[in-house]
Amino acid sequence: MKRHTSSFLTALALAVAPAVAGAHPLDGQVPLANRIDLDQSRADRDRAREDQERAREDQERAREDQKRAREDQERARDEQRRGRDEQTYERARNAIEREEWSRAVEQFSVLVSDRAPRADAALYWRAYALDKLNRQTEALTSIAELSKSFPSSRWLSDARALELQIRQRAGQPVSPDAQSDDELKLLAIQGLMHSDPSQSVPMLEKLLQGNSSPRLKERALFVLAQSNSTRAQDVLGRVARGNANPELQEKAIQYLGMNGTAANRQILADIYQSSADIGVKRRILRSFMMSGDRSRVLNAATTEKSPELRAEAVRQLGMMGAREELWQLYQKESAVEVKRQILQAMGMSGDSSHLADIANSETNPDLMRTAIRTMGMTGGGQAKSDALVAIYSKQKDPNVKGAVLDALFTSGNADTLVALARKETDPVMKRRIVEKLALMGSPAAQKYMLELLEK
């Protein structure tokens, strides 16, 4: 009986204990251990969601980076393609000047097939060269293609004049114009410079509108640019505004800059304001530089909406030695590519002092390294070397330190590189210094190489 009573009391105690602890399921509460497990599960789920969100953000950033990389690659390919096309065009035009007609036809045909930016000009010059080869039917075909494919081209006027000339000679033996004829015409044009403008300018204007050789037309423009007559300046201004083919317009803009009178600079400024052609504006900025018109170049660098034109203006300021203007521009500029152009312009102007300021304050690592490397292309003597050593000593980033080494190497400063090598304790950086010294033929570098061999 006692054994049964003891068993009953033990069972009753076990049954009552959870209720006393307040954890019996009937009272609606979860046991403490279960609550801890539940809270841990929630925390794990929250962390998992955060990890997934971060992963999605990382993937999105990676996709954006890949997109930017593809766009950069595409831009680089376009630049390379344009560069190749420009080189081909220049070679073809040189062939025209040398009267290498077959070579010119071949190269202009490549540009036509590639639909290059100057394909309309290539069609005209191909027709011109074909006519010189007595292949008039093919020349007319090239002119017809120009008219059909580029109905708004500024080469159409020259093409129609060439077509008229070819058709007038149809059925007759055709031979290229004799070089001696052009030489006589060039001599005559030289004489026009000293004759009565009222007679000479109309003749030059007619020559520009006709189908004379490009060499003859450029010489006529040059003669007009030397004249102070109002009519001559009017004709030159009209060509510069685009009332001729693009190559003559480029020459007219160049001549206005070479003879940079106040009147000519105003003509260029008016054309710049009215034109929407980036190529024309770029050539005008170069003419402003030739004429010493720093204020207008600075205005373009400050106000132009096109980063490409701002960068061109910056380059011209560098060639003009406008150090303070470039320094002010850098502090205001936000486009990284334009800032990079400003750094290069500072290098052209020899402004190592401001480059050092940028190297010490710039937060963009790429621009910082560009500023440091550009210092290597400037003068500055000992002050520049001290500034580069100070940057090297302060920086921990091996890429920045490497940029300093590049700058010292570019400037041929073997003495400073040797001094850095002696102090450097990082074997990787020391190796990079020695690699550069090994390429330098200075006595200091050779002496240090011998020291290393003797150790």
C-alpha positions in Angstrom: 0.0 0.0 0.0 2.8 2.4 0.8 4.5 1.5 -2.5 1.3 2.5 -4.4 0.9 5.7 -2.4 4.6 6.7 -3.1 4.2 6.0 -6.8 1.0 8.1 -7.0 2.6 11.0 -5.2 5.6 10.9 -7.5 3.4 10.9 -10.6 1.3 13.8 -9.2 4.5 15.8 -8.5 5.7 15.3 -12.0 2.4 16.4 -13.4 2.1 19.5 -11.2 5.7 20.7 -11.7 5.3 22.2 -15.2 2.2 23.9 -14.2 3.9 25.4 -11.1 6.7 26.7 -13.4 4.1 28.4 -15.6 5.0 26.4 -18.6 2.2 23.9 -19.1 0.7 24.0 -22.6 -2.7 24.5 -21.2 -1.9 28.0 -19.9 -1.0 29.2 -23.6 2.7 29.8 -23.0 5.8 28.3 -24.8 8.5 26.7 -22.7 11.6 28.9 -22.2 13.9 26.7 -24.3 11.4 26.7 -27.1 11.1 30.5 -27.0 14.9 30.8 -27.3 14.9 28.4 -30.3 12.1 30.4 -31.9 13.9 33.8 -31.4 17.0 32.3 -32.8 15.1 31.0 -35.9 13.6 34.5 -36.4 17.1 36.0 -36.2 18.5 33.5 -38.6 15.7 34.2 -41.1 16.3 37.9 -40.7 20.0 37.5 -41.4 19.3 35.2 -44.3 16.9 37.9 -45.8 19.6 40.6 -45.2 22.2 38.3 -46.9 19.9 37.7 -49.8 19.2 41.5 -50.1 22.9 42.2 -50.0 23.5 39.5 -52.6 20.9 41.0 -54.9 22.5 44.5 -54.4 25.9 43.0 -55.2 24.5 41.3 -58.3 22.9 44.6 -59.4 26.1 46.5 -58.9 28.0 43.8 -60.7 25.5 44.0 -63.6 25.9 47.8 -63.6 29.6 47.5 -63.6 29.4 45.0 -66.5 27.2 47.4 -68.4 29.5 50.3 -67.8 32.5 48.1 -68.9 30.6 47.1 -72.1 29.8 50.7 -72.8 33.4 51.7 -72.2 34.6 48.9 -74.5 32.1 50.0 -77.1 33.3 53.6 -76.8 36.9 52.5 -77.0 36.1 50.4 -80.2 34.3 53.4 -81.7 37.3 55.7 -80.9 39.6 53.1 -82.5 37.4 52.8 -85.5 37.2 56.6 -85.9 41.0 56.8 -85.5 41.5 54.2 -88.2 39.1 56.0 -90.5 40.8 59.3 -89.9 44.2 57.8 -90.7 42.8 56.2 -93.8 41.2 59.5 -94.9 44.5 61.4 -94.3 46.4 58.8 -96.3 43.9 59.0 -99.1 44.0 62.8 -99.2 47.8 62.7 -99.3 47.5 60.4 -102.2 45.4 63.0 -104.0 48.0 65.7 -103.3 50.7 63.4 -104.7 48.5 62.5 -107.7 48.6 58.8 -106.8 45.1 58.4 -108.2 44.8 54.6 -108.0 45.9 54.5 -104.4 43.5 57.3 -103.6 40.6 55.3 -105.2 41.5 52.2 -103.2 41.6 54.0 -99.9 38.5 56.1 -100.4 36.6 53.0 -101.5 37.4 51.4 -98.1 35.9 54.4 -96.3 32.8 54.3 -98.5 32.4 50.5 -97.8 32.8 51.1 -94.0 30.2 54.0 -94.0 32.9 56.0 -92.2 32.0 59.5 -90.8 33.4 61.1 -93.9 31.9 58.7 -96.4 30.4 61.6 -98.3 33.8 63.3 -98.7 35.3 59.9 -99.7 32.7 59.5 -102.4 33.6 62.9 -103.9 37.3 62.4 -103.7 37.0 58.9 -105.2 35.0 60.4 -108.1 37.7 63.1 -108.5 40.5 60.5 -108.6 38.5 58.2 -111.0 38.1 61.2 -113.3 41.9 61.7 -113.3 42.3 58.1 -114.3 39.9 58.6 -117.2 37.4 56.3 -115.6 34.5 58.8 -116.1 31.7 56.3 -115.9 32.8 55.1 -112.5 33.3 58.7 -111.4 29.7 59.6 -112.4 28.5 56.5 -110.5 30.4 57.7 -107.4 28.8 61.1 -107.7 25.3 59.5 -108.1 25.9 57.5 -104.9 26.9 60.6 -103.1 23.7 62.4 -104.2 21.5 59.5 -103.2 23.1 58.5 -99.9 23.9 62.0 -98.7 21.3 64.5 -100.1 22.3 67.1 -97.6 26.0 66.8 -97.9 28.1 69.9 -98.3 30.1 68.1 -100.9 27.3 68.1 -103.3 28.1 71.5 -104.8 31.7 70.4 -105.6 30.4 67.0 -106.9 27.9 68.7 -109.3 30.7 70.9 -110.6 32.8 67.8 -111.2 29.9 66.0 -112.9 29.3 69.0 -115.2 33.0 69.0 -116.2 32.9 65.2 -116.9 29.8 65.4 -119.0 31.1 68.4 -121.0 34.1 66.3 -121.9 32.1 63.1 -122.7 33.4 61.4 -125.8 36.7 63.3 -125.8 40.1 62.1 -124.8 40.6 63.1 -121.2 44.0 63.6 -119.5 44.9 64.8 -116.0 45.6 68.5 -115.7 49.3 69.1 -116.2 51.2 70.0 -113.0 52.8 72.9 -114.8 49.4 74.5 -115.3 48.7 74.4 -111.5 52.1 75.9 -110.9 51.4 78.7 -113.2 48.1 79.3 -111.5 49.8 79.3 -108.1 52.3 81.9 -109.3 49.5 84.0 -110.6 47.6 83.8 -107.2 50.8 84.9 -105.4 50.8 88.0 -107.7 47.2 88.7 -106.9 48.2 89.5 -103.3 49.7 92.7 -104.4 47.2 93.7 -107.1 43.9 95.6 -106.9 41.6 93.7 -104.5 38.6 94.9 -106.5 39.8 92.7 -109.4 41.7 89.9 -107.5 39.1 89.0 -104.9 36.3 88.1 -107.4 38.7 85.9 -109.3 39.7 84.1 -106.2 36.1 83.7 -105.2 35.3 82.2 -108.6 38.3 79.8 -108.2 36.9 78.7 -104.8 33.5 78.0 -106.3 34.9 76.0 -109.3 36.4 72.6 -109.6 40.1 73.5 -109.2 42.5 71.3 -107.3 42.3 71.3 -103.5 45.8 72.7 -103.4 44.8 75.6 -105.6 41.7 76.3 -103.5 43.7 76.2 -100.2 46.2 78.7 -101.7 43.4 81.0 -102.8 42.1 80.9 -99.2 45.5 81.7 -97.9 45.8 84.7 -100.2 42.4 86.0 -99.0 43.5 85.5 -95.4 46.5 87.8 -96.0 44.4 90.6 -97.5 43.0 93.4 -95.4 40.2 94.2 -97.9 36.7 94.0 -96.6 35.5 91.8 -99.5 38.4 89.4 -99.0 37.5 89.0 -95.3 33.8 88.6 -96.2 34.7 85.7 -98.6 36.9 84.1 -96.0 34.2 84.5 -93.4 31.6 82.8 -95.6 33.9 79.9 -96.3 34.6 79.6 -92.5 30.8 79.6 -91.8 30.4 76.6 -94.1 29.6 78.0 -97.5 32.0 75.5 -99.0 33.1 71.9 -98.5 34.2 70.9 -94.9 37.9 70.8 -95.7 37.9 74.4 -97.1 35.9 75.5 -94.0 38.6 73.9 -91.8 41.3 75.8 -93.6 39.4 79.1 -93.5 39.0 78.7 -89.7 42.7 77.9 -89.4 43.7 80.9 -91.4 41.4 83.2 -89.4 43.2 82.0 -86.3 46.7 82.4 -87.8 45.9 86.0 -88.7 44.3 86.6 -85.3 43.1 90.1 -85.6 40.2 91.3 -83.4 37.9 91.2 -86.4 38.9 87.6 -87.3 38.5 86.5 -83.6 35.0 88.0 -83.6 34.1 86.0 -86.8 35.3 82.8 -85.1 33.3 83.6 -82.0 30.2 84.2 -84.0 30.6 80.9 -85.9 31.3 79.1 -82.6 28.0 80.4 -81.1 25.9 79.6 -84.1 27.3 76.2 -85.0 26.1 72.9 -83.7 28.9 70.9 -85.3 31.3 69.7 -82.6 34.1 69.3 -85.1 33.8 72.9 -86.3 33.7 74.1 -82.7 36.8 72.1 -81.8 38.7 73.6 -84.8 37.6 77.1 -83.7 39.0 76.5 -80.2 42.3 75.5 -81.7 42.2 78.8 -83.8 41.5 80.7 -80.6 44.6 79.2 -79.1 46.7 80.1 -82.2 45.4 83.7 -81.9 46.2 83.9 -78.2 42.5 84.4 -77.3 42.7 82.9 -73.8 39.5 84.5 -72.5 37.3 82.8 -75.2 39.0 79.4 -74.6 38.5 79.8 -70.9 34.8 80.7 -71.4 34.3 77.5 -73.5 36.1 75.4 -70.8 33.8 76.9 -68.2 30.4 77.1 -69.9 30.3 74.4 -72.6 27.7 71.7 -71.9 29.6 69.2 -74.1 32.3 67.4 -72.0 34.2 66.7 -75.3 34.4 70.5 -76.1 35.2 71.3 -72.5 38.1 68.8 -72.7 39.3 70.3 -75.9 39.2 73.8 -74.4 41.2 72.5 -71.4 43.8 71.1 -73.8 44.2 74.4 -75.5 44.6 76.2 -72.2 47.4 73.8 -71.3 49.1 74.7 -74.6 48.7 78.4 -73.7 50.3 77.9 -70.3 47.1 79.0 -68.4 48.1 77.5 -65.0 45.9 79.5 -62.7 42.9 79.1 -65.0 43.3 75.4 -65.1 43.7 75.2 -61.3 40.4 77.1 -60.9 38.7 74.9 -63.4 39.8 71.7 -61.7 38.3 72.8 -58.4 34.9 73.5 -60.1 34.8 70.5 -62.5 32.7 67.5 -61.7 33.2 65.2 -64.7 36.0 62.8 -64.1 37.1 62.6 -67.7 37.3 66.4 -68.0 39.3 66.5 -64.7 41.7 64.0 -66.2 42.1 66.3 -69.2 42.8 69.2 -66.9 45.5 67.2 -65.2 47.1 66.5 -68.5 46.8 70.2 -69.5 48.5 71.1 -66.2 51.3 68.8 -67.2 51.6 70.6 -70.6 51.8 73.9 -68.8 54.5 72.6 -66.4 52.4 73.2 -63.3 54.0 70.7 -60.9 53.0 72.8 -57.8 49.2 72.5 -58.4 49.6 68.9 -59.5 51.2 68.1 -56.1 48.3 69.9 -54.3 45.8 67.7 -56.2 47.9 64.5 -55.5 47.7 65.3 -51.8 44.0 66.2 -51.6 42.2 64.2 -54.4 39.8 61.6 -53.1 39.4 59.8 -56.4 42.3 57.2 -56.5 42.5 57.2 -60.3 42.7 61.0 -60.5 45.3 61.0 -57.7 47.5 58.6 -59.6 47.1 60.5 -62.8 48.1 63.8 -61.0 51.2 62.0 -59.6 52.2 60.5 -62.9 51.7 63.8 -64.7 54.1 65.4 -62.3 56.8 63.3 -63.9 56.3 65.1 -67.2 56.8 68.6 -65.7 59.8 70.6 -64.6 60.1 71.6 -61.0 63.6 70.4 -60.0 64.2 69.6 -56.4 60.9 71.0 -55.2 59.0 68.4 -57.4 61.2 65.6 -56.2 60.7 66.5 -52.6 56.9 66.6 -53.1 56.9 63.2 -54.8 59.0 61.7 -51.9 56.6 63.2 -49.4 53.7 61.5 -51.1 55.6 58.2 -51.3 56.4 58.4 -47.6 52.8 59.3 -46.5 50.9 56.8 -48.7 50.3 53.2 -47.8 48.5 52.2 -51.1 51.1 50.4 -53.3 49.3 51.7 -56.4 49.8 55.3 -55.3 53.4 54.6 -54.3 53.9 52.9 -57.7 52.6 56.1 -59.4 55.3 58.1 -57.6 57.9 55.7 -58.9 56.5 56.1 -62.4 56.8 59.9 -62.1 60.4 59.7 -60.9 61.3 57.3 -63.6 59.6 59.5 -66.3 61.5 62.5 -65.1 64.8 60.5 -65.1 65.4 61.1 -61.4 67.6 58.1 -60.6 69.2 59.8 -57.5 65.8 60.0 -55.7 64.9 56.4 -56.8 68.2 55.1 -55.3 67.5 57.0 -52.1 64.1 55.4 -51.8 65.4 52.0 -52.6 68.0 52.3 -49.7 65.2 53.1 -47.2 62.5 50.8 -48.5 61.8 47.8 -46.2 59.0 46.3 -48.3 60.6 43.8 -50.6 57.9 44.1 -53.2 58.2 47.9 -53.5 62.0 47.7 -53.4 61.9 45.3 -56.3 59.7 47.7 -58.3 62.2 50.5 -57.7 65.1 48.3 -58.7 63.3 47.3 -61.9 63.0 50.9 -62.9 66.6 51.7 -62.0 67.7 48.7 -64.2 66.2 50.5 -67.2 68.0 53.8 -66.5 71.5 54.5 -67.7 72.5 57.1 -65.2 75.7 56.7 -63.2 73.7 56.7 -59.9 71.5 53.8 -61.1 74.5 51.8 -62.4 76.4 52.3 -59.1 73.5 51.1 -57.1 73.2 48.0 -59.4 76.8 47.2 -58.6 76.2 47.5 -54.9 73.4 45.0 -55.1 75.5 42.6 -57.0 78.3 42.8 -54.4 76.0 41.9 -51.5 
